Amino acid sequence: MTTTIPPTTTLAARAVAASKIYGSGDTAVRALDEIEVDFARAQYTAIMGPSGSGKSTLLHCVAGLDRLTSGQVFLGDLEISALSEKELTKVRRDRIGFVFQTYNLIPTLTALENITLPSALAGRSPDKQWLDEVITTVRLRDRLDHRPSELSGGQQQRVAVARALVSRPEVLVADEPTGNLDSRASAEMLTFMRDAVTKFDQTIVMVTHDPNAASYADRVVFLADGRIVDELRDPNADAILDKVRKLGD
């Protein structure tokens, strides 16, 4: 059983003077340039910016999937940028949920088996009441015995989000989660993620290029050339699109 120390901060995650440089010398690329950003608990944040602006790099560093060149990343009170690879792997497993554009489902497992896989790998049984609530929310109860090949793209992505939520992560990170979905499936997916924040106090940090997707968030952070250049609170699609156009995307 995992022991979780109660957080003393209202922030789910934050990056402090975060820089990421790929390569060296004349070929060095500064993907992140001294970024300072906070992500509040129970808030839905979208990260946007032109291609190459550093948005996915920021997300991956905040989630412990990539390491900073300099600076710090905190998950609650814990500085994950100072952890060993073994410690970081445990934090990612126990405290962070992941949803990507590719669903990353195991094709030989049913939807239910995919949803409960992280708990099984960690040697834990999922909370049955919470699992039932998540399954009800994703509206897949009649598809739980189906394998991924028997599900639509939208259903597969809902399985992926349910899998990320079932362990009650402190932060759920999503990288272009609706990129492979049609408009209807995308709207269903975004509504579900919005409900996860509103109803379950989930914290979500999502990278997207879609102003409509970002409009489901409480806040949109805009990156350009590895720096945060603007943000919007309580955004709408038109205001987001205006900001994006000014950034040249």
Secondary structure by P-SEA (a helix, b strand, c coil): cccccccccccccccccbbbbccccccccccccbbbbbbbccbbbbbbbccccaaaaaaaaaacccccccccccccccccccccaaaaaaaaaccbbbbcccccccccccaaaaaaaaaaaaccccaaaaaaaaaaaaccccccccccccccaaaaaaaaaaaaacccccbbbbccccccccaaaaaaaaaaaaaaaaccbbbbbbbbccccccccccbbbbbcccccccccccccaaaaaaaaaaacc
